[in-house]
Amino acid sequence: MAPNNPLPCGALVIGAGAAGMMAAARAAQGGGKVILLDHEREAGRKILISGGGNCNVTNIHADGRPTLHGVERYVSRNPRFARSALSVFTPQDMLDWLKTHSITTVEKEAGQYFCQGTTESGAKLLRDALLHQCHQSGVQVRLGCTLMALEKKQGLWSACWRDNATGQVFESVAPHVVLATGGKAIPKLGATGLALEMAARLGLEVVSPAPALVPLVLPPEAQGTTSSLAGVSLEVCTSLPKGSVAAGVKKAPTFKAGMVFTHKGLSGPAVLQISSYMATPQSAVLVDLLPNDGTVEQTRQRLENIVAARPKASALALMEGLPRRLGQALVQELFDDRPLAAQPRTALLALVERLRRWVVQPSGTEGYTKAEVMRGGVATSELNQRTMEVKTHSGLYIIGEAVDVTGWLGGYNFQWAWASGHAAGSAVASALAKARDPMAPM
């Protein structure tokens, strides 16, 4: 039961992750009491494990400008929705923010920036800086506290929450509530579908959630081969055939990046990226094992030239450019022990298909336990793109991974967290400042 005397505050931010901490600190700059609530006992746990402990904090291309294709690198029913927030709080703004907090960054790949620490991890430095900014701005941080109910009463939002350590139940009432509880990915870090549940209760449309940036699992009959290849990696191109692309996506990109065989199937950047665009976990994926070998016809001609020049060689001679173990597996699958001149041409053509147009038919994915993010979430049509406020429920904001905006690998999802958190926090700060001083600029 909630107490008889509710605790008033200016704003309540639920979720102390990347987006939530950014939103809370920004909101508090408008004056008034801001409470940051999280059911975990430690803030920003996902930040701490990201980027191998150094956190891929942003990507310079995720700034919302069409010329840099930032928005196109987000999966959503409406990828343009993200443009407003991303163009207001840009990757450069985040880099400047890090500099003011004495956090060094390093660009490891084109556009990808990581935090760098000396005595402790860069990710921890980032998390601690966000928390410090919250405390410095006057935010009351309540960790280990679980939201139990949220409803609107007499024009104010009423949130009933429990202190998990003491069991004591509190009720906070505020004109503004920010839902920043993230998605379902990595449940061991406390991920839940709370924001989606709350949104559904309020009658908001929720785009069906699914694991994204996730490894693929192959059928049992294929796992024997992939298991023997576990650890083998190479550069590939992944794409989706017609019929495999998720609803609402006009066209799935082709990703040229690394792929690694696992005991269960396939992983690596090229696989994780394409997984975000798959219609179902069982959708077919096309893999080009030799993306730098020209056209398919050129590959066929090159292999035929090898047969003509080395008729007495074994089929291993055709596996140039592939990791040794992968080449041996393909020979065992497609050829016999005879020399190249004695092999049927159908075997060579089958090899060309496997090398350049391997149709991977997964049995599923490794799910939320291994997914880096969640695809789907609260439909963008429900939100104001400048403020993240719910159009039909004034004073309620939804940000971060809970929204139907999912970025590529490489810092895009963190930049969306910073940008959407800054957008909602700025809107709340303006409203709180206006309430304190009606003459204050909005």
Buried (B, 14 or more C-beta within 10 A) or exposed (E): EBEEEBBEBBBBBBBBBBBBBBBBBBBBBBBBBBBBBBBBEEBBBBBBBBBEBBBBBBBBBBBBBEEBEBBBBBBBBBBBBBBBBBBBBBBEBBBEBBEEBEBEBEEBEEBBBBBBBEEEBBBBBBBBBBBEBBEEBBBBBBBBBBBEEBEBEEEBBBBBBBBBEEEEBBBBBBBBBBBBBBBBBBEEBBBBBBBBEBBEEBEBEBBEBBBBBBBBBBEEEBBEBBBBBBEBBBBBBBBBEEEBBBEEBEEBBBBBBBBBBBEBBBBBBBBBBBBBBBBEBBBBBBBBBBBEBEEBEEBBEBBBEBBEEBEEBBBBBBBEBBBEBBBBBBBEEBBEEEBBEEBEEEBBBBBBEBBBBBEBEBBBBBBBEBBBBBBBBBBBBBBBBEBBBBEEBEBBBBBBBBBBBBBBBBBBBBBBBBBBBBBBBBBBBBBBBBBEEEEEEE
